[in-house]
């Protein structure tokens, strides 16, 4: 009898724990959808965090669009990317939006690992950075099995997606702490929500960004710093160029400008967010099933994208 009572007690506790875990995930998913609506008043980023912002991977996609949003809000910018011509073009476009700000450029290739960081550090010396946007990232050329991914491509994904975010944060967080204000925006991906077959390493690096951001936020609690973690789902940028479907903007797949406009509005309000209301809704439904179902769905999705890539390539 006592054994049966104990067994049912254990089963009851497991059910309660599972329901609480589910409730917590659902609560935070709904919170990130509705808090920007309830608290829609924009934050003065320049006053709150500082006059200068650094954006990595700032010549394409989300990084470029986010830079333009920062410029529109009056922040001076330092753009970091690997191509001088594209950096100069981005600078000119940004100055057209706000000719009153300053825009500096730094040419750096994060795929080289440690090599370019001394140069970045020297060029940032003496500039009070208020916002760091760790945006630079590399995806697979198309969905692949691990054994198919070129070795150099894997090293680039690891060095850029993990190394750049880690070392740029280390480079600037000290001065932010000394001033007792600043924001670090780490842009991850919805691929972190589950293991993602056929993009295994890419998704794993995004899990790193999530864990890194959460631990960093705990480390610097009380320092006056904002550590934000963004996890966009599909955005119509060249990182998804292997699929024609994902290059067409729509309600579920916004263009970079739309995404950046919504994402920047969450800075200072949400520590973790998908950054866009439609992505928040998609995240809500994504996290409801157990991980093994999410993993299987992700695998089927990537298999479909892989088939599309080869079909288009052979056409």
N, C-alpha and C positions, 0 to 999 in steps of 0.2 A: 504493500500500500504506500509506504513512505517513498519507495523507489518510483512508483508511478507519479506521485505528487511532485517529486524532484524533477522527473523527466518533463512533466507538463510545465513546471516552473521555468526550466531551461528553455523550452520551446517558446513560452510566452515572452521571455526576455529577449530571445533572438528576434521574434516578430516585432517587439517594441523597438529594438535597436534598428531593424531594417526600415520601419516606418519613420523613425526619427531621422535617419540618414536621407531617406527620400524626401521628407518634408524640408529638410535643410537645403537640399539641392534645388527643390522647386521654389522655395522662398527666395533664395539668392538670384535665381533666374528671373523671377517676377520683379524683384527689387531693381535689377539693372534695366529692365524694360520701362518701368514706370517712374523711377526717381528723376530722370532728366525732364519728364513731363511735369511732375510736381514741383521740382526745383529748377525752373527754366531760366532764371535770371543768370546772365553770363557773368563769369568771374573775370576780373581785371588781371590777366595773367602777368602782365609786366609788373604791376604793383605787388602781386601776391608772391611771385617766384623770382623775378629779376628781369633785367633788360635784354639779356642775350640768350639765345637758344641754339643748340647744336642738333643737327639732324643728320643721321647717317643714312646712306642709300637715298639721297635726296634729289636725284635727277629723274626718277621714274615713279609711277604708281603712287602708292599711299604716301611714301616719303616726300615726294614732290608736292602732292596735294596738301599734306599736313604743313609743309613749310609755307605754302601760300596762305593757309589759314592763320599761322602764327604771324606772318607779315601783316595781314589785314588787321591783326590785333595790336600792331605797333611794336613787335619785338624785333630787335636786331638779330641777324641770322648768320650762322656759320654752317655752310653746306659741305658735307664730306661725301665724296664718291670717287670712283677710280678713273673717270674720263674727263679731262680738262674741258673739252669742247662742250660736253653736255652740262658740266658745272657752270660754264659761262652763259650758256643758253638759259639755264634755270635762273641764274642770278638776274639776267636781264628781264625775264618774265616776272620775277618777284618784284623788282624795282618799279615795274610798270604798275603793279598793284599798289605799292606804297613807296614812293620815291623819297620819303623822309627817313627811312631806316637805313642802316648799314648792312651790307651783305658781303661776308668774306667767304672764300672758297679754299678748300684743302683737298688736294689730290692724294688719295690713299687707296690701296688695294688690300682689303681685310683678309683676302684669301691667302696672303703671304704670311699670315700669323704675326709674330712679334715684330717683324721687320719694319713696318711703317709707324709703329706707335711712338717711337722717339720723336719722329717728325711731327706727328699730331700734337704731342705734348708741348713741344717747343713753340708751335704756332698758336696754341691756346693759352700759353703762359701769360698771366696778368689780366686775362679777360674774365670778368665775373659771370660765369655761366649760371643762368637761372633754371633753364629747362634742357634736359638731354633726352632726345628721342632716339632710342635704339631701334631703328627700323630696318637696317640693312639685313637681307636674308637671301638665301638661295634654296630653290626647290629642285627636285629631280627634273631632268629634261622632259620626261614623261613617266607615267607609272611603270615601275620596273621591279623585278625580283632582285634581291640583294646581290646575287651573283652576277647580274647583268650590269650593275652600275659601275661605270669606270672608276678606277681607284682614285684618280685625280679629282673626280667629281665628288666623291665621298669626303675627301680631305677638305675640299672647298666648303662643302655644307657644314662640316664640323667646325672649321676655323672661323667661318663667317657667322653662322647662326649662334654658336656658343661663344667663341673667342671674342668676337667684336663686342657683343653685349657685355660680357664680363669685364673686359679690360677697359672699355670706354667708361663704364660705371666706376671702376676703381680709380680711373684717372681724374674724375670730376667730383666724386661724392665727398671728398675731403673738404674742398672749398665750399661746397654747399652746406656741409655740417658746420663749418666755422662761421658762416653767415646766418646759420639757423633758418635757412629757407632755400627752397629749390624743389624741382620735380624731375623725376626720372620716369620716362614712359617707355616700357618694354613691350614691343609689339610682337606678339606670339602668333597663334593661329588656332582656329577651331579644330585642327588636326590633333591638338593636345587632349581632346575630350575622350579619346580612346586610342588603343594601339591601332595603327593604320597600315595594314598589309599593302604592299606595292609602293608605299612611300614610307617604309619603315624607319629609316634613319632621319628623314626630314621631320616626321611626326615626333620622334624621340627627342630631337633637339628642341622642339617647341614645349615638350614636357619639362625640359630643363629650364626654359625661360619662365614658366609658371612657378616652379619650385624656387628658382633663384629669386624671383620677385617677392614671393611670400616670405621667404626667410630674410631677405634684405629689409623688408618692411618691419619685421620683428626686431632685427638687429638695431635699426635706427629709430625705433619708437622713442618719442620725446625729443628728437633732434630737430623738429620743425620741417622735416622732409616729407614729400609726397612720393610714394613709389606706386606707380600705376601699371597694371598689367592688362594689355588689350589682346583679345583673341578674335580677330575678324574671321568670318567664314569666307566663302568665295567672294572676291572682288575682281572686277574685270581689268586685271593688270597682266603684264607680260609674263609674270611668274606662272600664270596658268595658260600660256600660249599654246600648249600641247592640245588644247581643246577649243574648237571654234565656238562651242556652246557657252563656255565660260568667258569668252571675250565679248559677249553681247550683254549689255547692261539691262537689268530689269529689277523688279521689286525685290527679288531674293538675292540678286547679284548686282550690287550697286557699282557705279563707276567710282574711281578714286576720289574725285572731288566731293561727291555725295557722302561717301564714307567718312572722309576726313572732317567734313563740316559737322557731322554728328558726333564723331569720336572726340574731337577737341572740346566739345560742349560738356563732356563727362569728366574732364580733367579737374581735379579738386573736389569732385563730388562722389566719384566711385573709384575705389581702389582696384577693382577688377571688373572688366566689362567686355562684351563683344564689340562695343563701340557704335552699334547701329541697331535701331529698334527691330528691324526685320531679322537681323542676325540674333538678337536676343530671343525672339520668338522661336527661331529655329533651334537655338541652344536649349530652350526650355523643353522642347519635344525630344531633342537628341539625348538628354541626360535621364529621361524617364526609364528607358529599358536598362537592364543590366549590361555590364561591360562586354560580355561575350556576344550579345546581340548587336551592340554598337560596332564591335570589331568586324562581325560578319557583314553588316550593312556597309561599312567602310570598304571592305574588301570587294564586295559586289560593285559598289560605285566606282572604285578605281579600276576594276576589271573592265567596266563599261567605257571609262575614259581611255584606257589602254587600247581597247578595240577600236575606238573612234580615231585615235592617233594613227594606228597602222592602216586603217581604212583610208584616211585622208592622205597618208604618205604614199600609198600605192595608187591613188587616183590620178 
